[in-house]
Amino acid sequence: EVIAAGQQVLEAMANGSRGYGFEWIHYPWGSAYYAEHGVMMDPKGLEMLQESDAIYFGAVGWENVPDHTSLWGLRLNITQNFDQWANIRPVKFLPGIESPLRMDTSALDWIVVRENSEGEYAGLGGRNLSGRGPGYEVAVQTALFTETGCERIIRFAFDLALTRDVPKVSSVTKSNAQQYGMVLWDEVFRRVAADYPEVETESVLVDAMSARFVLAPQSLSVVVASNLFADILSDLGSALAGSLGLAASANLNPERRFPSMFEPVHGSAPDIAGRGISNPVGAIASAALMLDHLGLPGEARRLEAAIGSVTASGPKTRDVGGAAGTQEVTDAVIAALAQ
Ligand code: GGG
């Protein structure tokens, strides 16, 4: 639903004859596909996707497939094999959206940079390791931190900070307890920071950063963290900005060897899926990130301005206190683009 909404918006933009267009290939991969084929995507799916300039992705997960099967079979299959190692998740406080924070939120604006290729999502480990049988099973899940993996995402965060009004990077770990991988991360962070003397830095433990998101979010600009920590923190950030339905993300292969993937932060929301009431803003804002990646930054800003004018005074879905449906909000964004 939300991807169809984003496609309508992009088509409306391209139809304004601004010198670009879209050619869409729709791949029906997901849990319904799994029910029919026993796999989440075509076995040649990566080769098929490789032909595209970008991937516009909805959400993964449904009740008929275990979550780890659907996530690894589709989303992580793509992000890991296409080395989309930088996941950027802006936390935007849009006009007209009420935040649960008790403060003036109008100037709040930070970006969570998620390491997207290793860490706790390395997929390393196993079950039944003790061989001792039911009731005594042992499972191991290992996080992987490589110096090159840490360095590339930390450098990415610093380069991003240089483009922002407040050039500051907050690095988040739990290196007091995770004494190997996250200590390596902290060391790499200090080393890379030395190359960026104009950027303010801090290293914060993830528990303290969770509290900071709520108590002092004005102190944040770019927050870089491991795969799992940044996933959790970005959900917290989206909720503080008013709804998970608003949050956009980009899974980038910065070297452009593979297509990058743009998706709303939210999941498949089985409780409301298919009812025409999902908030399309997260998916539409992800389309704006895709426009940036495709070399159309002016169009990306134009789309973000249209989203802002709709959240400020247009129809709203129920997650942000309105009663409008997905299509009504989509139509309003398209109308705002025309103004
Ligand atoms: N559009 C994002 C999405 O589908 N998320 C599903 C999910 O469960 N993701 C977990 C993760 O990526 O860590």
Residues whose N, C-alpha, C, O or C-beta is under 5 A from the ligand:
A	BS01	GGG	G58 A59 V60 D231 E263 P264 V265 H266 G267
